[in-house]
Amino acid sequence: MIEANAQGRLRGHVPVAVVDIGSNSVRLVVYEGNGRALTVLFNEKVLSGLGNGLAKTNRLNDEAVESALAALRRFRILAEQSGVEAVHPIATAAAREAENGPDFIARAEEAIGQPIRILSGEDEAHFAAEGVAAGFYKPDGIAGDLGGGSLELIDVADGRFDGGVTMPLGGLRLRDMSGNSLAKARAIADEHLSASPFANRGVGRAFYAVGGTWRNLAKLHMEQANYPLHVMHGYEMPAEGLTDFLAAVAKSDPDKLPGITAVSKSRRALLAYGAVTLQSVIRYVKPARIVVSALGLREGYLHSLLSEEEKAKDALIESAREMAMLRSRSPAHADELVDWSSRTFAALGIDETPEEARLRQAACLLADIGWRAHPDYRGKQALSIIAHAAFPAVDHAGRAYLGLTNYYRHEGSTNQALLPEIERLVDARLLERARTLAGLFRVSYLLTAAMPGVLGRLGWDRDASGLALLVPRELGGLVGERPEGRLQAFAKIVGRPMRYELR
């Protein structure tokens, strides 16, 4: 239930929760509601280590079981406190394979107060693929979900999932099977991946890396590369450039690796096994690049419950629209900006790819989210909020474009020497479009005061002397010294003479 005076939440969204009982961790994630763009309300994990020693004993460790049950009892209360109406508990490899798994599940169901769905390996692969579909725009590649007990691989392309398989290569399982020998672990990973139906299937494609161990590997890589955007989702690493990095992780004391402070101590022990498995993936699946997915099994499970109509929506646009509803002065004005910018780009003869057009739409929806900040800091704050937001379905270049467009809109300068460091993620073409759109925003907001009803009445006319911004005569009083200055600044950006004309 949303409090009557709570304005930071979207109305009409009913909280939903997933409880993920994995081989390494037990986690509760509460989402604001189930939809195309998920927002986390609460997230907590306990590293119970249910899969510790499973490969040797075929049993769940008693201490790990008690830790997991205590976490589930706590999660049940937290879900109720959060107003959750639907809890979806799922269990993966450890609970599925252990000799005492059924007894644990019975006790776990009592603790969480819900039936628990025990996922098969094929289920895990499918929901990992659903998670990638939820998190990326038209993904094409191999999704690989690395947990504590298993690795699932599945092909994701054209909205379809194909050929899901599961292998006993999760970090805890691999460590136990190899007797803590990385050489043996590598041999085991090589044996499974070389014989899998995914051998050579990743050539020229992406490998979507799902799971905490791989995310932490990427976090370490990001730290060592001094990367300017600390967002894991969509972080890309060229496969051919990872050889030395993965070799160093596999053979070094994790606590002595450069940048290791970015990785929590509880996650460091399995980094080497994750590195070994990723080496085998690169060697045999042969992807062109590794792309990190922050969305996985849990988000995929919820995505699978959506209607086909809901799945077909663009997750980036839905997320941007929600942020406009929560932060802008007028969401209706943001929608008008989409149409106005489309007409302006057409008048200027600016060609756009479909990807550039959807990014422009998102930028328009986000154009006014920084209005409450102090004027001196609106640009920087809006850039930080947008670049680091939990947006799905956008790569890092797209994030940078969205943030920089808003930054330019407030700062009023596109001087290359003054650009934030994030600009190096954007190519020259996209950077120019960010400058152009920001210049249009600066003209538009002086004419509308961020309120709807004006932009739809404006137009453009082209003649021998340049472009005329057409304003209805009854709105002629809006044209003055400041709007004229903004229009000439915009004209300079696009390299076209411009003027106001009343009609």
C-alpha positions in Angstrom: 0.0 0.0 0.0 1.4 3.4 -1.0 0.9 6.1 1.6 -1.4 8.9 0.6 1.3 11.6 0.7 4.1 9.4 -0.9 4.9 11.0 -4.3 8.1 9.0 -5.0 6.2 5.9 -6.0 4.2 5.1 -9.1 0.5 4.8 -8.4 -1.3 1.6 -9.4 1.8 -0.6 -9.1 1.4 -3.5 -6.7 4.6 -4.8 -5.1 5.8 -8.3 -6.2 8.6 -10.3 -4.8 10.9 -13.1 -5.9 12.7 -15.3 -3.3 15.7 -17.0 -5.0 17.1 -20.0 -3.1 20.4 -20.5 -4.9 23.5 -22.7 -4.3 25.5 -19.8 -2.9 23.0 -17.2 -1.8 19.4 -16.8 -0.7 17.9 -13.5 -1.8 14.7 -11.5 -1.5 14.0 -8.9 -4.2 10.8 -6.8 -3.9 9.9 -4.9 -7.0 7.6 -1.9 -7.2 5.4 -3.9 -9.6 5.7 -6.4 -12.4 6.0 -4.6 -15.7 8.3 -4.0 -18.7 10.5 -1.8 -16.6 11.3 -3.3 -13.1 12.2 -1.1 -10.2 13.6 -2.6 -7.0 12.0 -1.5 -3.7 14.0 -3.8 -1.5 16.9 -6.2 -2.0 18.7 -8.4 0.5 20.9 -11.5 0.1 22.4 -14.0 2.6 25.4 -16.0 1.5 24.2 -19.2 3.1 26.3 -21.5 0.8 23.8 -24.3 0.4 25.9 -25.8 -2.3 29.1 -25.9 -0.2 30.5 -29.4 -0.3 27.5 -30.8 -2.3 29.7 -32.3 -4.9 31.4 -34.5 -2.3 28.6 -35.3 0.1 25.5 -35.0 -2.0 23.9 -33.2 0.9 23.1 -29.7 1.9 25.3 -28.6 4.8 23.3 -28.4 8.1 24.7 -25.0 9.0 23.9 -23.7 5.6 20.4 -25.0 5.8 19.8 -23.2 9.1 21.2 -20.0 7.7 18.9 -20.3 4.7 15.8 -21.0 6.8 16.5 -18.1 9.1 16.8 -15.8 6.0 13.5 -17.1 4.6 11.7 -16.4 7.9 13.0 -12.9 7.8 12.2 -12.5 4.2 8.6 -13.5 4.8 8.1 -10.7 7.3 9.9 -8.2 5.1 7.7 -9.0 2.1 4.6 -8.5 4.2 6.0 -5.2 5.6 6.5 -4.1 2.0 2.9 -4.7 1.0 3.8 -7.5 -1.4 0.7 -9.3 -2.7 2.5 -12.0 -4.7 5.7 -13.8 -3.5 7.4 -16.2 -6.0 9.9 -18.5 -4.2 12.2 -20.4 -6.6 15.0 -22.9 -5.8 17.8 -23.9 -8.1 20.6 -26.5 -8.4 21.6 -27.2 -4.8 18.0 -27.8 -3.5 17.2 -29.8 -6.7 20.1 -32.2 -6.5 20.9 -32.7 -2.8 19.9 -36.0 -1.2 18.3 -34.0 1.7 16.8 -31.4 -0.7 13.2 -32.5 -0.3 13.4 -32.2 3.5 15.0 -28.7 3.1 12.3 -27.6 0.7 9.5 -28.7 3.1 11.1 -26.7 5.9 11.7 -23.8 3.6 8.1 -23.7 2.4 7.0 -23.5 6.0 9.5 -20.7 6.6 8.5 -18.6 3.6 4.8 -19.5 3.9 4.5 -20.3 0.1 5.0 -23.3 -2.2 8.5 -23.2 -3.7 9.0 -23.9 -7.4 12.1 -26.1 -7.9 13.5 -25.1 -11.2 15.1 -27.7 -13.6 18.3 -26.9 -15.4 16.2 -26.2 -18.5 14.0 -23.8 -16.4 17.1 -22.0 -15.2 18.3 -21.5 -18.7 14.9 -20.3 -19.9 14.4 -17.8 -17.2 18.0 -16.5 -17.6 17.1 -15.9 -21.3 13.9 -14.2 -20.3 16.1 -11.9 -18.0 18.3 -11.0 -20.9 15.2 -10.3 -23.1 13.9 -8.1 -20.3 17.2 -6.2 -19.9 18.4 -5.6 -23.5 17.0 -4.1 -26.7 16.7 -6.9 -29.3 19.4 -9.1 -27.8 21.3 -11.5 -30.1 23.7 -13.9 -28.5 24.3 -16.6 -26.0 23.1 -16.1 -22.4 25.2 -17.7 -19.7 23.9 -17.8 -16.1 26.7 -18.8 -13.7 25.5 -19.6 -10.2 27.0 -21.4 -7.3 26.1 -24.9 -8.5 25.6 -24.7 -12.3 26.1 -22.9 -15.5 23.2 -22.6 -17.9 23.6 -21.6 -21.6 20.8 -20.7 -24.0 20.6 -19.0 -27.4 18.7 -15.6 -27.5 17.8 -14.1 -30.8 14.8 -12.6 -32.5 12.7 -12.8 -29.4 13.2 -16.6 -29.2 15.1 -18.9 -26.9 16.7 -22.0 -28.1 18.7 -25.0 -26.9 19.0 -24.4 -23.1 21.6 -26.7 -21.4 22.9 -26.9 -17.8 26.4 -27.9 -16.7 27.9 -28.5 -13.2 30.3 -25.5 -13.5 29.0 -23.2 -10.8 31.7 -21.7 -8.6 31.1 -23.8 -5.5 30.5 -27.0 -7.5 33.6 -26.4 -9.6 35.8 -25.7 -6.6 34.6 -28.9 -4.9 34.8 -31.1 -8.0 38.4 -29.9 -8.7 39.6 -30.3 -5.1 40.5 -26.6 -5.1 42.8 -27.1 -8.1 42.4 -24.4 -10.8 44.2 -26.6 -13.3 41.6 -29.4 -12.7 38.8 -26.8 -12.7 40.0 -25.6 -16.1 40.1 -29.2 -17.5 36.5 -29.8 -16.2 35.2 -26.6 -17.7 37.0 -27.3 -21.0 35.5 -30.8 -21.1 31.9 -29.6 -20.7 32.1 -26.5 -23.0 34.0 -28.2 -25.8 31.3 -30.9 -26.0 28.3 -28.6 -25.5 26.0 -27.7 -28.4 27.1 -24.2 -28.0 30.7 -24.8 -29.2 31.4 -22.1 -31.9 27.9 -20.8 -31.6 28.9 -17.4 -30.4 31.1 -16.4 -33.3 30.5 -12.7 -34.1 27.9 -12.5 -31.3 27.5 -11.3 -27.8 27.8 -13.5 -24.7 25.4 -12.2 -22.0 27.1 -12.9 -18.7 24.5 -13.4 -15.9 25.3 -14.1 -12.2 27.1 -12.5 -9.3 30.5 -14.0 -9.9 30.7 -12.7 -13.4 29.4 -9.3 -12.4 32.2 -9.1 -9.9 34.7 -10.1 -12.5 33.4 -7.3 -14.7 33.5 -4.9 -11.8 37.2 -5.7 -11.3 37.9 -5.3 -15.0 36.1 -1.9 -14.9 38.2 -0.7 -12.0 41.4 -1.7 -13.6 40.4 0.0 -16.9 39.6 3.2 -15.1 36.2 3.1 -16.8 34.2 6.4 -16.5 30.7 4.9 -15.9 30.2 2.6 -12.9 27.2 0.8 -14.1 27.4 -3.0 -14.5 24.4 -3.6 -16.7 25.4 -3.4 -20.3 29.2 -3.2 -19.6 31.0 -4.7 -22.6 34.4 -6.4 -22.7 35.9 -7.5 -26.1 36.5 -11.2 -25.7 39.9 -11.2 -27.4 41.2 -8.6 -25.0 40.3 -10.6 -21.8 43.1 -13.2 -22.0 45.6 -11.5 -19.8 43.0 -10.2 -17.3 41.4 -13.6 -16.8 44.7 -15.4 -16.5 45.8 -12.9 -13.8 42.6 -13.5 -11.8 42.9 -17.2 -12.1 46.5 -17.4 -10.8 46.7 -14.6 -8.3 45.8 -14.1 -4.7 42.5 -12.3 -5.1 43.2 -9.9 -2.2 46.3 -8.7 -4.1 44.7 -8.0 -7.5 44.7 -4.3 -8.6 41.3 -2.8 -8.0 40.1 -5.7 -5.8 38.6 -3.3 -3.2 35.7 -2.9 -5.7 34.7 -6.5 -5.0 33.2 -7.5 -1.6 35.3 -9.9 0.4 32.6 -12.5 0.5 32.7 -12.7 -3.4 36.4 -12.9 -3.9 36.9 -16.6 -3.2 35.0 -17.7 -6.3 36.4 -15.1 -8.7 39.2 -17.5 -10.0 36.6 -20.2 -10.8 34.5 -17.7 -12.6 37.5 -16.6 -14.6 38.4 -20.2 -15.5 34.9 -20.9 -16.7 34.8 -17.6 -18.7 38.1 -18.6 -20.3 36.5 -21.8 -21.5 33.5 -20.0 -22.8 35.7 -17.7 -24.8 37.8 -20.6 -26.0 34.9 -22.9 -27.2 31.8 -20.7 -27.6 33.9 -18.0 -29.2 31.8 -14.9 -28.6 33.0 -11.6 -30.0 32.2 -9.7 -26.7 31.1 -10.3 -23.2 28.1 -8.2 -22.1 27.2 -8.0 -18.4 23.5 -8.4 -17.5 22.3 -7.2 -14.2 19.0 -8.9 -14.9 18.8 -12.6 -14.7 16.8 -15.5 -13.3 14.6 -13.4 -11.0 13.7 -10.7 -13.5 13.3 -13.3 -16.2 10.8 -15.2 -14.1 8.7 -12.1 -13.7 9.2 -11.2 -17.4 7.8 -14.7 -18.3 4.5 -13.8 -16.5 3.9 -10.7 -18.6 1.5 -10.6 -21.5 2.9 -10.6 -25.0 1.7 -7.1 -25.4 3.6 -6.0 -22.4 6.8 -7.8 -23.4 6.6 -6.0 -26.8 7.0 -2.6 -25.1 10.4 -0.8 -25.3 11.8 -1.1 -21.7 14.0 2.0 -22.1 11.1 4.2 -23.2 8.9 2.8 -20.4 11.6 3.5 -17.8 12.2 7.0 -19.1 8.4 7.7 -19.1 8.1 6.5 -15.5 11.0 8.8 -14.5 9.3 11.7 -16.2 6.1 11.0 -14.2 8.0 11.0 -11.0 10.4 13.9 -11.6 9.4 16.3 -14.4 7.1 19.3 -14.1 4.9 18.0 -16.9 5.0 14.5 -18.4 2.6 15.8 -21.1 5.2 18.4 -22.1 7.8 15.6 -22.3 5.6 13.8 -24.7 5.1 16.9 -26.8 8.9 17.3 -26.9 9.1 13.9 -28.6 6.9 15.0 -31.5 8.4 18.5 -31.7 12.0 17.2 -31.9 10.9 14.7 -34.6 9.5 17.5 -36.7 12.5 19.7 -36.0 15.0 17.0 -37.0 13.0 16.4 -40.2 13.0 20.2 -41.0 16.8 20.2 -40.5 17.2 17.1 -42.7 18.9 15.2 -39.9 18.8 11.5 -40.6 18.4 9.0 -37.8 18.8 5.3 -37.4 16.0 3.5 -35.5 18.3 3.3 -32.4 19.1 7.0 -32.6 15.4 7.8 -32.8 14.5 5.8 -29.7 17.4 7.4 -27.8 16.1 10.8 -28.8 12.6 9.9 -27.6 14.0 8.8 -24.2 16.1 12.0 -24.0 12.9 14.1 -24.5 11.1 12.2 -21.8 14.0 12.8 -19.4 14.6 16.4 -20.4 13.1 18.0 -17.3 13.9 15.6 -14.5 16.5 17.9 -12.9 14.3 21.0 -12.4 14.3 20.8 -8.6 18.1 21.0 -8.3 19.9 24.2 -7.7 20.4 26.0 -11.1 24.2 25.9 -10.7 24.2 22.1 -10.5 21.2 20.9 -12.6 23.4 19.8 -15.4 25.8 17.7 -13.3 23.1 16.2 -11.2 20.9 15.3 -14.1 23.9 13.8 -15.9 24.7 11.6 -12.9 21.1 10.6 -12.3 20.5 9.6 -15.9 23.8 7.9 -16.5 23.5 5.8 -13.4 19.8 5.1 -13.4 18.6 1.5 -13.5 17.6 1.7 -17.1 17.3 -1.5 -19.1 17.6 -1.8 -22.8 20.3 0.8 -23.3 24.1 0.4 -23.8 26.7 2.6 -22.2 27.0 4.8 -25.2 23.3 5.4 -25.1 23.4 6.2 -21.4 26.2 8.7 -22.0 24.1 10.3 -24.8 21.0 10.6 -22.6 23.0 12.1 -19.7 25.0 14.5 -21.9 21.9 15.8 -23.7 20.4 16.8 -20.4 23.8 18.2 -19.2 24.1 20.4 -22.3 20.5 21.6 -21.9 21.3 23.0 -18.4 24.9 24.0 -18.9 24.3 25.8 -22.2 27.8 24.9 -23.4 29.0 22.2 -25.7 32.6 23.2 -25.6 34.6 20.0 -26.2 37.2 21.0 -23.6 34.5 21.2 -20.9 32.9 17.8 -21.5 32.6 15.3 -18.6 34.8 12.3 -18.9 31.8 10.2 -19.9 31.9 11.8 -23.3 34.6 9.3 -24.4 31.9 6.6 -24.5 30.0 8.4 -27.3 31.1 8.6 -30.9 31.1 11.9 -32.9 27.8 11.3 -34.6 25.9 10.6 -31.4 27.6 13.5 -29.6 26.5 15.9 -32.3 22.9 14.7 -32.0 23.1 15.3 -28.3 24.3 18.8 -28.8 21.5 19.5 -31.4 18.8 18.1 -29.2 20.0 20.0 -26.2 20.0 23.2 -28.2 16.4 22.6 -29.2 15.5 22.0 -25.6 17.0 25.4 -24.6 14.9 27.1 -27.3 11.7 25.2 -26.4 11.7 25.6 -22.6 11.8 29.4 -22.9 8.7 29.3 -25.0 6.7 26.8 -22.9 7.8 27.3 -19.3 7.9 23.5 -19.3 4.1 23.3 -19.6 2.1 21.6 -22.4 0.0 23.2 -25.1 2.6 25.3 -27.0 4.9 23.0 -28.8 2.1 21.4 -30.9 1.3 24.9 -32.3 4.8 25.6 -33.4 6.3 24.7 -36.8 9.1 25.3 -39.2 9.3 26.8 -42.7 12.3 26.8 -45.0 13.1 29.5 -47.6 16.1 31.0 -49.3 17.1 32.9 -46.2 17.1 29.9 -43.9 14.6 28.3 -41.4 11.8 30.2 -39.7 10.4 29.0 -36.4 6.7 29.6 -36.9 4.8 31.0 -33.8 1.0 31.7 -33.8 0.3 35.5 -33.7 -1.6 35.1 -30.4 1.6 33.7 -28.8 3.8 36.4 -30.3 4.4 37.9 -26.9 6.5 34.9 -26.1 9.2 36.0 -28.6 11.7 38.3 -27.0 15.4 39.0 -26.3 16.2 35.7 -24.5 14.3 33.4 -26.9 16.0 35.2 -29.8 19.4 34.6 -28.2 18.6 30.9 -27.7 17.4 30.5 -31.3 20.6 32.0 -32.6 22.7 29.7 -30.4 20.7 26.8 -31.8 21.3 28.1 -35.3 25.0 28.1 -34.7 24.9 24.5 -33.5 23.2 23.2 -36.6 24.9 25.6 -39.0 21.6 27.1 -40.4 20.3 30.7 -40.3 17.2 30.9 -38.2 14.5 33.5 -37.3 11.2 33.7 -35.6 8.1 34.4 -37.7 4.6 35.1 -36.5 1.7 33.6 -38.5 
